[in-house]
Amino acid sequence: MYYRLRDHCHLILGALRGAIYDLQAGRVYSINRRAVEMLQRYQTCPIDGILTSRSADAVACREFFDKLSAMNLGAIYFEAPPEKAQEVLASAPAQFRFLWLELTSACNNSCVHCYSASGRQGDNDRVPKERWLSLIAEARKEGASALQFIGGEPLLVPYWRELVREAGNQKYGSVEIFTNGTLIDDGCVSFFKEHGVRVATTIYGADAGPHDRVTGNAGSFDKTLAALRRLVASNIPTRAASIISRLNEDEAEKIQDFCKSLGVKSGWPDVVRPTGRGNDPDILPRHYQRAPVRPPFRTGRSSFYRARQFNSCFSGKIAITPRGDVLPCIFARSQICGNVLEAPLKEVIWGEALQRCWNTTKDVVEKCMDCEYRYACEDCRPLAQGQDPLKCWLSRSQGCSYDPYSGKWPVDISLAS
């Protein structure tokens, strides 16, 4: 008889410990080195000898296997088990599914944290209207089903309505405009409604004081608020994002309550990303922080296999800047994978540079490569790079305090989810 994990479970090794990924229940269980060795040994060696032995090791092994069986994580096999049945990792590239079109570097706000360092003039704009139109069609042909128009401020682009119409003609499943909201009038709202456009905007405080300090534009709060009320009244799908800096770090909960009172969806505010004007330690909040990386971790069949093949965040996505540069993420400003003014979009998407970015799994990331949780943990390469003193693309996340070499967290927390 032999013992091994069930087909819906996978053992992932770390430098010291291991983790059992239960793809059926969606849970991740940490196990120590001895448990790892028992699982590895008795997958190919008969367990008959430990079933009747009274030695301490045999008793411990039986108890461990009984616990796994009770949790539907493992089972006894009466014959030498064949190679474990499991889905074969596909060798095909990631599916292209989403793009950001950064239409302009011009903006009527001057947000202190702006990732693209947008300004009043839009000095970096190089892509003409005709190329934007063709890119919308090319991206759809290559598989993209969702796009977001961003900037700068996309509503400053005179022909933005033409681009939205083209996205509709190309049958995109989702079209969203990310705007600061200050330029939205009744005409914009009617157009959004007619063409099924979703709207995203930013709120930096529950009143004008903190919001306008962040945007550097007096009166911007009142204009954005008026826009939100118009959008909600017209049932336009609308969401609000927020970034916390030193100028508004006491506003996080107030922003949540404020958006709820307006009937606007909002996620928990993020912290300044160290990109563009955000790459300034003087604007980082003193007290407000992102939630730390810690158990419990969750998993699933799709997310597990995806994380083993591709970057869990930006694979299948691209951003195109006003200069025509193609990036794997709007925050990954250093990872230029091609330029659409110099090559067809198809050539850039399936080219070596972008594919290498999409395939950046945690198996090649500092420290993460030795962590048993690496396929159940989120990853933001631009954030890790921005926080690294050497600005290394493969640097470890500063938000994770786990030490895979000792198997310890800095505080006493449960390791089993």
C-alpha positions as CSV (number, residue, x, y, z in Angstrom):
1,M,0.0,0.0,0.0
2,Y,1.0,3.5,-0.7
3,Y,0.0,7.0,0.3
4,R,-0.2,10.1,-1.8
5,L,-2.2,13.3,-2.1
6,R,-5.4,13.3,-4.0
7,D,-5.5,14.6,-7.6
8,H,-7.0,17.9,-6.5
9,C,-4.1,18.6,-4.1
10,H,-0.5,19.7,-4.9
11,L,2.5,19.8,-2.7
12,I,4.6,22.9,-3.2
13,L,8.1,23.0,-1.6
14,G,9.7,26.0,0.0
15,A,13.2,26.4,1.3
16,L,12.3,24.8,4.7
17,R,8.6,24.0,4.8
18,G,6.0,22.9,2.2
19,A,2.4,23.7,1.5
20,I,-0.6,21.6,0.3
21,Y,-2.7,23.4,-2.2
22,D,-6.3,22.1,-2.1
23,L,-7.7,23.2,-5.4
24,Q,-11.1,21.8,-4.6
25,A,-11.7,23.6,-1.3
26,G,-9.5,26.5,-2.3
27,R,-7.3,26.4,0.8
28,V,-3.6,26.3,1.4
29,Y,-2.1,24.3,4.3
30,S,1.5,24.8,5.6
31,I,3.4,21.7,6.7
32,N,6.8,21.2,8.2
33,R,9.8,19.6,6.6
34,R,9.1,16.2,8.3
35,A,5.6,16.1,6.9
36,V,7.0,17.0,3.4
37,E,9.5,14.1,3.7
38,M,6.8,11.6,4.7
39,L,4.6,12.6,1.7
40,Q,7.5,12.3,-0.7
41,R,8.8,9.0,0.7
42,Y,5.5,7.1,0.8
43,Q,4.3,8.1,-2.6
44,T,6.7,5.5,-4.0
45,C,7.6,3.4,-0.9
46,P,5.0,1.0,0.6
47,I,3.5,2.1,3.9
48,D,2.8,-1.5,5.1
49,G,5.6,-1.4,7.6
50,I,4.3,1.7,9.4
51,L,0.7,0.4,9.7
52,T,1.5,-2.1,12.5
53,S,4.7,-0.6,14.0
54,R,4.5,0.9,17.4
55,S,7.6,3.1,16.9
56,A,7.1,6.8,17.6
57,D,7.9,7.6,13.9
58,A,5.3,5.1,12.6
59,V,2.7,6.4,15.0
60,A,3.4,10.0,14.0
61,C,3.2,9.1,10.3
62,R,-0.1,7.2,10.7
63,E,-1.6,10.1,12.6
64,F,-0.5,12.6,9.9
65,F,-1.9,10.5,7.1
66,D,-5.2,9.9,9.0
67,K,-5.5,13.7,9.4
68,L,-4.9,14.2,5.7
69,S,-7.4,11.5,4.8
70,A,-10.1,13.0,7.1
71,M,-9.6,16.4,5.3
72,N,-9.9,14.7,1.9
73,L,-6.3,15.7,1.1
74,G,-4.8,12.3,0.7
75,A,-5.6,8.6,0.4
76,I,-4.2,5.0,0.6
77,Y,-3.6,3.2,-2.7
78,F,-3.3,-0.6,-2.7
79,E,-1.0,-0.7,-5.7
80,A,1.9,1.4,-6.6
81,P,0.3,4.6,-7.8
82,P,0.9,5.7,-11.4
83,E,2.2,9.2,-12.1
84,K,-0.2,11.5,-10.4
85,A,-3.0,12.6,-12.7
86,Q,-3.2,16.3,-13.1
87,E,-3.7,19.0,-15.7
88,V,-0.7,19.4,-17.9
89,L,0.6,23.0,-17.8
90,A,0.0,24.5,-21.1
91,S,3.0,25.7,-23.1
92,A,0.9,28.3,-25.0
93,P,1.4,31.9,-24.2
94,A,-1.0,33.8,-22.0
95,Q,-4.3,34.9,-23.5
96,F,-4.3,38.6,-24.4
97,R,-7.4,40.1,-22.8
98,F,-7.1,43.7,-21.6
99,L,-5.5,46.9,-22.6
100,W,-5.1,50.4,-21.2
101,L,-4.9,53.2,-23.8
102,E,-3.1,56.1,-22.2
103,L,-4.4,58.7,-24.7
104,T,-2.6,61.7,-23.5
105,S,0.0,63.0,-20.9
106,A,-2.0,66.2,-20.6
107,C,-4.1,66.7,-17.5
108,N,-6.0,69.6,-15.9
109,N,-5.1,68.3,-12.4
110,S,-1.6,68.0,-11.1
111,C,-1.9,65.1,-8.6
112,V,1.1,64.9,-6.4
113,H,1.4,61.1,-6.9
114,C,0.7,60.9,-10.6
115,Y,2.2,57.6,-12.0
116,S,2.7,59.1,-15.5
117,A,3.9,62.5,-14.3
118,S,1.1,64.1,-16.5
119,G,1.2,67.9,-16.9
120,R,-0.8,70.7,-18.5
121,Q,0.8,70.5,-21.9
122,G,0.9,66.9,-22.8
123,D,4.4,67.1,-24.1
124,N,4.8,63.3,-24.6
125,D,1.9,62.8,-26.9
126,R,3.0,61.1,-30.2
127,V,0.3,58.7,-31.2
128,P,-2.2,60.2,-33.7
129,K,-5.9,59.6,-33.8
130,E,-5.7,57.2,-36.8
131,R,-3.2,55.0,-35.0
132,W,-5.4,54.9,-31.8
133,L,-8.3,53.8,-34.0
134,S,-6.3,51.1,-35.7
135,L,-4.9,49.9,-32.3
136,I,-8.4,49.3,-31.0
137,A,-9.2,47.1,-34.0
138,E,-5.8,45.3,-33.8
139,A,-6.1,44.6,-30.1
140,R,-9.6,43.1,-30.6
141,K,-8.3,40.9,-33.4
142,E,-5.5,39.6,-31.1
143,G,-8.1,38.6,-28.4
144,A,-8.6,41.6,-26.1
145,S,-12.1,41.9,-24.8
146,A,-11.9,44.8,-22.4
147,L,-10.2,48.2,-22.6
148,Q,-9.8,51.3,-20.5
149,F,-9.1,54.8,-21.8
150,I,-6.8,56.7,-19.4
151,G,-4.4,59.5,-19.4
152,G,-3.5,62.2,-18.2
153,E,-7.1,63.2,-18.6
154,P,-8.7,61.3,-21.5
155,L,-11.5,63.7,-21.9
156,L,-9.0,66.4,-22.9
157,V,-8.5,64.4,-26.2
158,P,-10.8,66.1,-28.8
159,Y,-11.7,62.9,-30.5
160,W,-12.2,60.6,-27.5
161,R,-15.8,60.0,-28.6
162,E,-14.6,58.5,-31.9
163,L,-12.4,56.1,-30.1
164,V,-15.3,55.0,-27.9
165,R,-17.5,54.4,-31.0
166,E,-14.7,52.3,-32.6
167,A,-14.5,50.2,-29.4
168,G,-18.2,49.6,-29.8
169,N,-17.9,48.7,-33.4
170,Q,-15.2,46.2,-32.5
171,K,-17.6,44.5,-30.0
172,Y,-15.5,44.9,-26.8
173,G,-17.2,43.4,-23.8
174,S,-16.2,46.2,-21.5
175,V,-15.2,49.8,-22.2
176,E,-14.3,52.1,-19.3
177,I,-13.0,55.6,-19.2
178,F,-10.8,56.5,-16.2
179,T,-11.2,60.3,-15.7
180,N,-10.8,62.8,-12.9
181,G,-14.4,63.7,-13.5
182,T,-13.9,67.5,-13.7
183,L,-14.8,67.7,-17.4
184,I,-18.0,65.5,-17.3
185,D,-21.1,67.4,-18.3
186,D,-24.6,66.3,-19.3
187,G,-23.5,65.7,-22.9
188,C,-20.8,63.2,-21.7
189,V,-23.3,61.4,-19.5
190,S,-25.7,61.0,-22.4
191,F,-22.9,59.7,-24.5
192,F,-21.7,57.2,-21.9
193,K,-25.3,56.0,-21.5
194,E,-25.8,55.6,-25.3
195,H,-22.6,53.6,-25.8
196,G,-22.5,51.5,-22.6
197,V,-19.4,53.1,-21.2
198,R,-18.3,52.5,-17.7
199,V,-16.7,55.3,-15.7
200,A,-14.0,55.2,-13.1
201,T,-12.7,58.3,-11.2
202,T,-10.7,59.2,-8.2
203,I,-11.6,60.7,-4.8
204,Y,-8.9,61.8,-2.4
205,G,-11.1,63.0,0.5
206,A,-14.6,63.4,1.8
207,D,-14.5,67.1,1.2
208,A,-12.6,69.7,-0.9
209,G,-9.7,70.3,1.4
210,P,-7.7,67.1,1.1
211,H,-9.0,66.3,-2.4
212,D,-7.9,69.6,-3.9
213,R,-4.6,69.5,-2.0
214,V,-3.8,66.2,-3.7
215,T,-5.0,67.2,-7.2
216,G,-3.3,70.7,-7.0
217,N,-6.5,72.1,-8.6
218,A,-8.8,74.3,-6.5
219,G,-12.4,73.4,-7.2
220,S,-11.7,69.9,-8.6
221,F,-13.6,68.2,-5.7
222,D,-16.8,70.1,-6.4
223,K,-16.6,69.3,-10.1
224,T,-15.9,65.6,-9.6
225,L,-18.7,65.4,-7.0
226,A,-21.1,67.0,-9.5
227,A,-20.0,64.4,-12.1
228,L,-20.5,61.5,-9.7
229,R,-24.0,62.7,-8.9
230,R,-24.9,63.0,-12.6
231,L,-23.5,59.5,-13.3
232,V,-25.3,57.8,-10.4
233,A,-28.6,59.6,-11.4
234,S,-28.3,58.2,-14.9
235,N,-27.4,54.7,-13.7
236,I,-24.0,54.8,-15.4
237,P,-21.8,52.0,-14.0
238,T,-19.4,54.1,-11.9
239,R,-16.6,53.3,-9.4
240,A,-14.2,55.5,-7.5
241,A,-10.6,54.7,-6.6
242,S,-8.3,56.5,-4.2
243,I,-4.7,56.9,-3.5
244,I,-3.4,57.7,0.0
245,S,-0.4,60.0,0.4
246,R,0.9,62.2,3.2
247,L,-1.6,64.8,2.1
248,N,-4.7,62.7,2.8
249,E,-3.6,59.8,5.0
250,D,-6.4,60.4,7.5
251,E,-9.1,60.2,4.9
252,A,-9.3,56.4,4.1
253,E,-12.4,55.5,6.1
254,K,-14.0,58.9,5.3
255,I,-13.6,58.2,1.6
256,Q,-15.3,54.8,2.0
257,D,-18.2,56.3,3.8
258,F,-18.5,59.2,1.4
259,C,-18.6,57.0,-1.7
260,K,-21.2,54.7,0.0
261,S,-23.3,57.7,0.7
262,L,-23.2,58.7,-3.0
263,G,-24.0,55.1,-4.2
264,V,-20.6,54.8,-5.8
265,K,-18.6,51.5,-5.7
266,S,-15.2,51.9,-4.2
267,G,-12.4,49.6,-3.2
268,W,-10.2,50.2,-0.1
269,P,-7.8,53.1,-0.9
270,D,-4.3,52.1,-2.1
271,V,-1.0,53.7,-1.2
272,V,1.1,55.8,-3.5
273,R,2.9,53.7,-6.1
274,P,6.6,54.7,-6.4
275,T,6.2,55.6,-10.1
276,G,6.3,59.0,-11.8
277,R,5.7,61.8,-9.3
278,G,4.8,59.1,-6.8
279,N,8.5,58.1,-6.7
280,D,9.1,60.6,-3.9
281,P,9.6,59.5,-0.3
282,D,8.4,62.9,1.0
283,I,4.8,62.2,-0.1
284,L,4.5,58.7,1.4
285,P,2.0,58.4,4.3
286,R,3.6,58.2,7.7
287,H,1.1,55.9,9.2
288,Y,-1.3,54.4,6.6
289,Q,0.0,51.2,5.0
290,R,-1.2,48.5,2.7
291,A,-2.5,45.4,4.4
292,P,0.5,43.1,5.0
293,V,1.0,39.8,3.2
294,R,-0.1,37.1,5.6
295,P,-2.2,33.9,5.9
296,P,-4.8,32.6,5.3
297,F,-4.0,32.1,1.6
298,R,-6.6,31.0,-0.9
299,T,-6.2,29.0,-4.1
300,G,-8.2,27.6,-7.0
301,R,-7.6,25.5,-10.1
302,S,-7.5,28.4,-12.5
303,S,-5.4,30.8,-10.3
304,F,-3.0,28.0,-9.3
305,Y,-2.1,26.9,-12.8
306,R,-2.0,30.5,-14.0
307,A,0.4,31.5,-11.2
308,R,2.7,28.6,-12.2
309,Q,2.9,29.7,-15.8
310,F,2.4,33.5,-15.8
311,N,2.6,36.6,-13.7
312,S,-0.6,36.5,-11.6
313,C,-1.3,40.2,-12.1
314,F,-0.4,41.6,-15.5
315,S,-0.2,38.6,-17.8
316,G,-2.5,39.1,-20.7
317,K,-2.6,42.9,-20.3
318,I,-0.8,45.7,-22.0
319,A,-0.7,49.5,-21.6
320,I,0.1,51.8,-24.6
321,T,1.5,55.2,-23.7
322,P,1.0,58.5,-25.6
323,R,4.5,57.9,-27.0
324,G,3.4,54.5,-28.4
325,D,5.4,52.5,-25.9
326,V,3.9,49.1,-24.9
327,L,4.2,48.2,-21.2
328,P,2.9,45.2,-19.3
329,C,1.3,47.5,-16.8
330,I,0.6,51.2,-16.5
331,F,2.9,51.3,-13.5
332,A,5.7,49.3,-15.1
333,R,7.2,52.4,-16.8
334,S,10.7,50.9,-17.1
335,Q,9.5,47.7,-18.9
336,I,9.1,49.0,-22.5
337,C,8.4,46.0,-24.7
338,G,8.0,47.7,-28.0
339,N,6.5,50.7,-29.7
340,V,3.3,50.7,-31.9
341,L,4.7,53.6,-34.0
342,E,7.5,51.3,-35.1
343,A,5.8,47.9,-35.3
344,P,2.4,46.3,-35.6
345,L,0.7,45.6,-32.3
346,K,0.6,41.9,-33.1
347,E,4.3,41.8,-33.4
348,V,4.8,43.5,-30.0
349,I,2.3,41.4,-28.2
350,W,3.8,38.1,-29.2
351,G,7.3,39.3,-29.2
352,E,10.0,38.1,-26.8
353,A,10.1,41.2,-24.5
354,L,6.4,41.2,-23.6
355,Q,6.1,37.5,-23.4
356,R,9.1,37.5,-21.0
357,C,7.2,40.0,-18.8
358,W,4.0,38.0,-18.9
359,N,5.9,34.9,-17.9
360,T,7.5,36.5,-14.8
361,T,6.3,34.0,-12.2
362,K,7.4,34.1,-8.6
363,D,9.8,31.2,-9.4
364,V,12.3,33.9,-10.6
365,V,11.6,36.5,-7.9
366,E,14.0,37.1,-5.1
367,K,12.9,35.2,-1.9
368,C,9.6,34.3,-3.4
369,M,11.2,31.5,-5.4
370,D,12.0,29.8,-2.2
371,C,8.5,30.3,-0.6
372,E,5.9,27.6,-0.4
373,Y,3.1,30.2,-0.7
374,R,4.4,31.6,-4.0
375,Y,1.4,30.3,-6.1
376,A,-1.2,31.7,-3.8
377,C,0.2,35.1,-3.1
378,E,-0.5,38.3,-5.2
379,D,2.4,40.0,-7.0
380,C,2.9,43.6,-8.1
381,R,6.3,43.8,-9.9
382,P,6.2,47.6,-10.4
383,L,5.6,48.1,-6.6
384,A,8.4,45.7,-5.6
385,Q,10.7,47.4,-8.1
386,G,9.8,50.9,-7.0
387,Q,10.4,50.0,-3.3
388,D,13.7,48.3,-4.0
389,P,16.8,50.5,-3.5
390,L,18.4,49.1,-6.6
391,K,15.1,49.2,-8.6
392,C,15.4,45.6,-9.6
393,W,12.5,44.2,-11.6
394,L,12.8,40.8,-9.8
395,S,13.1,42.2,-6.3
396,R,11.1,40.7,-3.4
397,S,7.9,42.4,-2.2
398,Q,8.5,44.8,0.7
399,G,5.0,44.0,2.0
400,C,5.9,40.4,2.9
401,S,7.6,39.7,6.2
402,Y,7.7,35.9,5.9
403,D,11.1,34.2,6.0
404,P,10.9,31.0,3.9
405,Y,14.4,30.0,5.1
406,S,13.4,29.8,8.8
407,G,9.7,29.1,8.1
408,K,8.7,31.9,10.4
409,W,6.6,35.1,10.4
410,P,7.6,38.0,12.6
411,V,4.5,37.7,14.7
412,D,2.6,34.7,16.1
413,I,-0.1,34.0,13.5
414,S,-1.6,30.8,12.3
415,L,0.1,29.3,9.2
416,A,-2.8,27.0,8.2
417,S,-5.7,28.5,6.3
